[in-house]
Amino acid sequence: MFRIGEFSKMGKVTIKALRYYDEIGLLKPECIDRENGYRRYTTRQLIELHRIQSFRQVGLPIDEIKAILAGADLHTVLEKRRAELRAEIAAGEEQLSRIAFILSGQEEERFMNYVAVLKELPACTVYSQQMTVPGYDAYFERIPAIGQAVMEKYPDIKCTVPEYCFIIYLDGEYREKDIHVEFCEAVDGMRPDFDDIVFKRIEPVTAVSVMHRGDYAGLPEAYAYAFKWIEENGYTAADNPRESYIDGIWNKDSKEDWLTELQIPVTKK
């Protein structure tokens, strides 16, 4: 048998780690000397230690290693860890791509593709519905369903020309899931509310307008440009931003051709 110091050298692991493994029941010494309290290990435990180290080197936490040693299915645990690593690698590759993009100077070049203008958004009558959606892709199902419900209830209703539909974000922060929004569609006049669809008048407002062409994943850059323009030109945001969808999946085959207008109500400082 080997004392803990010797076993530490043989297994290339610190004494502190061995004591910790003993405390949590991951690798207990073969015996403890009753006279002096020394921990004693065997060569068989060296193999056990090697197995533990192999699991640690692939990033498995202690509790999962304990579960494996207690009989949990090794294949299931390692498949889960492999999926986690693939997700981490994908996130790292995306970050590397962003670093390369910034270093190349394209970040500033992309800002040059945006133009901000002040415009007066006229008053309009809209039907609207507040909802919480699991993610941005849910718009493609939820929004057409709202329009269909309104047309079935009021077959004579007409959308304004040009059409004006937009989303107002009601959360006080950016969210990637469980997003609280209000969908609005401008129409030719008021109708009685039904279900959770509300008709209302939206008053005119001055807004900063920025056009974004492309996938919705690029919208944060457009927002960054818009708020930078607002700050540098002595304005302040006066209300929640609107996203007006001009071209999208319903009429364009490629995401590169999608056109979204950001409208941020503002007041002069």
C-alpha positions in Angstrom: 0.0 0.0 0.0 1.0 3.6 -0.5 0.7 6.6 1.7 -1.1 9.6 0.3 2.0 11.5 -0.7 3.3 8.5 -2.7 0.0 7.9 -4.3 -0.3 11.6 -5.2 3.0 11.4 -7.1 2.1 8.1 -8.8 -1.4 9.4 -9.9 -0.2 13.0 -10.7 -2.8 14.5 -8.5 -2.5 16.8 -5.5 -2.9 15.6 -2.0 -5.6 18.3 -1.6 -7.6 16.7 -4.4 -7.3 13.2 -2.9 -8.5 14.4 0.5 -11.4 16.1 -1.3 -12.3 12.9 -3.2 -12.2 11.0 0.1 -14.5 13.6 1.8 -17.2 13.4 -0.9 -16.9 9.6 -1.3 -15.6 9.7 -4.9 -12.3 7.8 -4.1 -11.8 6.7 -0.5 -8.5 5.2 0.6 -8.2 1.4 0.9 -7.8 1.9 4.6 -6.8 4.4 7.3 -4.0 3.6 9.7 -5.6 3.5 13.2 -2.4 4.5 14.9 -1.5 7.6 12.9 -4.5 8.3 10.7 -2.5 8.0 7.5 -4.5 7.2 4.4 -3.4 4.1 2.5 -4.0 3.4 -1.2 -3.4 0.5 -3.6 -2.4 0.1 -7.2 -6.0 -0.9 -7.9 -7.1 2.5 -6.8 -4.6 4.0 -9.2 -6.7 2.6 -12.0 -9.8 4.1 -10.4 -8.1 7.4 -10.1 -7.0 7.3 -13.7 -10.7 6.8 -14.7 -11.8 9.7 -12.6 -9.1 11.9 -14.2 -10.2 10.9 -17.7 -13.8 12.0 -16.9 -12.5 15.3 -15.4 -10.5 16.0 -18.5 -13.6 15.9 -20.7 -15.3 18.4 -18.3 -17.6 16.1 -16.4 -18.6 17.6 -13.0 -18.0 15.7 -9.8 -21.6 14.8 -9.3 -21.9 13.2 -12.7 -18.6 11.2 -12.2 -20.1 9.9 -8.9 -23.2 8.9 -10.7 -21.2 6.9 -13.3 -19.2 5.2 -10.6 -22.5 4.4 -8.9 -23.8 2.7 -12.0 -25.3 5.5 -14.2 -25.2 4.9 -17.9 -21.8 6.1 -19.2 -23.0 6.4 -22.8 -25.9 8.8 -21.8 -23.7 11.0 -19.6 -21.0 11.3 -22.3 -23.5 12.0 -25.1 -24.9 14.8 -23.0 -21.4 16.2 -22.5 -20.6 15.9 -26.2 -23.7 17.9 -27.0 -22.6 20.6 -24.5 -19.1 20.7 -26.0 -20.5 21.1 -29.5 -22.6 24.0 -28.4 -19.6 25.6 -26.7 -17.5 25.2 -29.8 -20.3 26.7 -32.0 -20.5 29.7 -29.6 -16.7 30.1 -29.6 -16.6 30.0 -33.4 -19.3 32.7 -33.6 -17.2 34.8 -31.2 -14.1 34.3 -33.2 -16.0 35.3 -36.3 -17.2 38.5 -34.6 -13.6 39.3 -33.5 -12.4 38.9 -37.1 -15.2 41.0 -38.3 -14.4 43.8 -35.9 -10.7 43.6 -36.6 -11.3 43.8 -40.3 -13.0 47.2 -39.9 -16.3 45.9 -41.3 -18.2 46.8 -38.1 -17.8 50.5 -38.9 -18.5 49.8 -42.6 -21.8 48.2 -41.8 -22.9 51.2 -39.8 -22.3 53.2 -43.1 -25.1 51.2 -44.7 -27.6 52.8 -42.3 -29.2 56.2 -42.6 -31.3 57.8 -39.9 -34.0 60.3 -40.7 -36.6 62.1 -38.6 -40.1 61.5 -39.7 -43.6 62.3 -38.5 -45.6 59.1 -38.0 -49.2 60.2 -38.6 -52.1 59.2 -36.4 -53.7 55.9 -37.3 -56.4 53.5 -36.2 -55.2 50.0 -35.5 -56.4 46.7 -34.3 -53.9 45.3 -31.8 -53.2 42.3 -29.7 -50.8 42.0 -26.8 -49.1 38.6 -26.5 -46.2 36.8 -25.1 -44.3 34.8 -27.8 -41.7 32.1 -27.1 -39.3 33.6 -29.7 -39.0 35.8 -32.7 -39.8 33.0 -35.1 -43.3 32.7 -33.5 -44.3 35.9 -35.3 -44.6 34.0 -38.6 -47.5 31.9 -37.1 -49.1 34.3 -34.6 -49.4 37.4 -36.8 -51.2 35.9 -39.8 -53.6 34.2 -37.3 -54.5 37.6 -35.8 -55.2 39.0 -39.2 -57.4 36.0 -40.2 -59.4 36.4 -37.0 -60.1 40.0 -37.7 -61.1 39.4 -41.3 -63.5 36.7 -40.2 -65.1 38.9 -37.6 -65.2 42.0 -39.9 -65.1 41.0 -43.5 -65.6 44.6 -44.7 -62.5 45.9 -42.8 -59.7 47.2 -45.0 -56.0 47.8 -44.2 -54.6 51.2 -44.9 -52.7 51.9 -48.2 -49.8 51.6 -47.9 -50.1 48.9 -45.3 -48.7 49.6 -41.9 -48.2 46.8 -39.5 -45.7 46.9 -36.6 -44.6 45.3 -33.4 -44.1 47.3 -30.2 -41.9 45.7 -27.6 -43.4 46.0 -24.1 -40.6 44.5 -22.1 -38.2 46.8 -20.3 -35.3 44.8 -21.5 -34.1 42.8 -24.5 -35.4 39.2 -24.3 -34.7 36.2 -26.6 -37.7 34.2 -25.4 -41.0 34.8 -23.7 -41.2 38.2 -25.3 -44.0 40.5 -24.4 -45.1 42.5 -27.5 -48.1 44.3 -29.0 -48.9 43.7 -32.7 -50.7 46.5 -34.5 -52.2 46.7 -38.0 -53.5 50.0 -39.3 -57.0 49.8 -40.7 -59.7 52.1 -42.2 -61.7 52.6 -39.0 -62.7 51.6 -35.5 -64.7 48.4 -34.8 -65.9 46.9 -31.5 -63.2 44.9 -29.6 -63.5 41.2 -29.5 -61.7 38.4 -27.7 -58.3 40.0 -26.8 -58.2 42.1 -30.0 -58.5 45.8 -29.3 -59.2 48.7 -31.7 -57.6 52.0 -30.8 -56.3 55.2 -32.1 -52.5 55.9 -32.1 -51.6 59.6 -31.9 -49.0 61.1 -34.3 -45.4 61.2 -33.1 -41.9 62.2 -34.2 -39.7 59.3 -34.7 -36.2 58.4 -35.9 -36.5 55.9 -38.8 -33.7 53.5 -39.8 -34.2 50.9 -42.6 -32.7 47.5 -42.1 -32.3 45.1 -45.0 -31.7 41.4 -44.2 -32.2 38.8 -41.6 -33.8 39.8 -38.2 -30.6 38.6 -36.6 -28.9 41.8 -37.8 -31.5 44.1 -36.2 -29.3 44.8 -33.1 -26.8 46.6 -35.3 -29.6 48.8 -36.7 -30.8 49.6 -33.2 -27.2 50.4 -32.1 -26.9 52.8 -35.0 -30.3 54.4 -34.3 -29.7 55.0 -30.6 -26.2 56.3 -31.4 -27.7 58.8 -33.8 -30.4 59.8 -31.2 -27.7 60.5 -28.6 -25.4 62.4 -30.9 -28.1 64.6 -32.3 -29.6 65.8 -29.0 -32.7 63.6 -28.8 -34.0 61.1 -26.3 -36.3 58.1 -26.8 -39.9 59.0 -25.9 -41.6 55.6 -26.2 -41.0 52.0 -27.0 -39.5 51.3 -30.5 -41.7 49.9 -33.3 -40.6 47.4 -35.9 -42.5 47.9 -39.1 -42.3 44.9 -41.5 -42.2 46.0 -45.1 -40.8 42.9 -46.8 -40.4 39.5 -45.3 -41.0 35.8 -45.5 -44.5 36.4 -46.9 -43.2 38.0 -50.1 -39.5 37.5 -50.4 -37.6 34.2 -51.1 -34.3 35.3 -49.5 -33.7 36.7 -46.1 -31.3 39.2 -47.7 -34.3 40.9 -49.3 -36.3 41.4 -46.1 -36.9 45.0 -45.2 -37.7 46.2 -41.7 -38.1 49.8 -40.6 -37.2 50.7 -37.0 -39.2 53.6 -35.7 -38.2 55.1 -32.4 -40.4 57.9 -31.0 -38.2 60.8 -29.8 -38.3 64.2 -28.2 -35.6 66.9 -28.3 -33.6 67.2 -25.1 
